[in-house]
Amino acid sequence: MYTAEHVNGLSIREVRCATLLHRMNYGWRYPEYTLNLYRGCLHGCIYCYAPSLIHDERPWGQYVDVKINAPEVLEHELRKAARGVVFLSSASDPYQTVEAKYRLTRSCLEVLLEHDFPVNILTRSHLVLRDLDILKKFGWIRVGMSITSVPNRMFEPRVPPLERRLETLRRLSEEGITTWVSLAPIIPNLFMVDLEGLLKKLKEAGVSAIHAGVLRFEGYEDSRKMFEEKSGASYYGAILGSDSLIHKVNDLIARYGFDTSPKIFEWKDKNTVLEKYITP
């Protein structure tokens, strides 16, 4: 059962979930989880892979389902879960606009803090600054910001402007929060930013690490079709030269002193002597 409302052509439904915390299988010694408090995302990015995962008939970017019982479900699940990094989020932005009203991310952060779970956040929104008071209480916390090679309204209809995201990273770093950037997707033939200029600004903002990735739709057919229909560009034409470009991008990122390894995400349970990653 759910209740729904329509605001400016957007569908917002309140739903109840049975499960919330999902184990991610990376082959690491410590568990890692993903937590999606919303289904759908009002940012409406036309390159998003999530439509291929959830297969909803509603147009992407025009709907979101709000899991209103998320804090209660999470509280129940954490009682039985082994401690590990909880990632917010893999298929929706935890700080998309409806979070300002529903505050599910804030409530769930409070639950995670109570159970002493480490947290890794990835968002495109400055709304994360609202929760600085909670974030600073975590013993282990990472906050990442998504930035693409096409940070404009055509590709990211309701995403806060790039400069706002840069300022958010600066504020987080000033407050002692370890920050990182997901520089993805990079679309080689749709590059609308001055990369060196961007890296300089990220360095000034105190960002510790950057993980870059090119646009990939293999296995995500619904997303490829959406991208081509809304951009008017051919996916395969857009990614020509990807391999050589990503090599150059990673070299430049390293030259500016950013970490490009998984090191920023390493977490070790203080109660054990195991390392998170399996030694080859």
Secondary structure, 3 states (H helix, E strand, C coil): CCEEEEECCEEEEEECCCCCEEEECCCCCCCEEEECCEECCCCCCCCCCCHHHHCCCCCCCCEEEEECCHHHHHHHHHCCCCCCEEEECCCCCCCCCCHHHHCHHHHHHHHHHHCCCCEEEEECCHHHHHHHHHHCCCCCEEEEEEECCCCCCCCCCCCCCHHHHHHHHHHHHHCCCEEEEEEEEECCCCCCCCHHHHHHHHHHCCCCEEEEEECCCCCCHHHHHHHHHHHCCCHHHHCCCHHHHHHHHHHHHHHCCCECCHHHHCCCCCCCCCCCCCCC
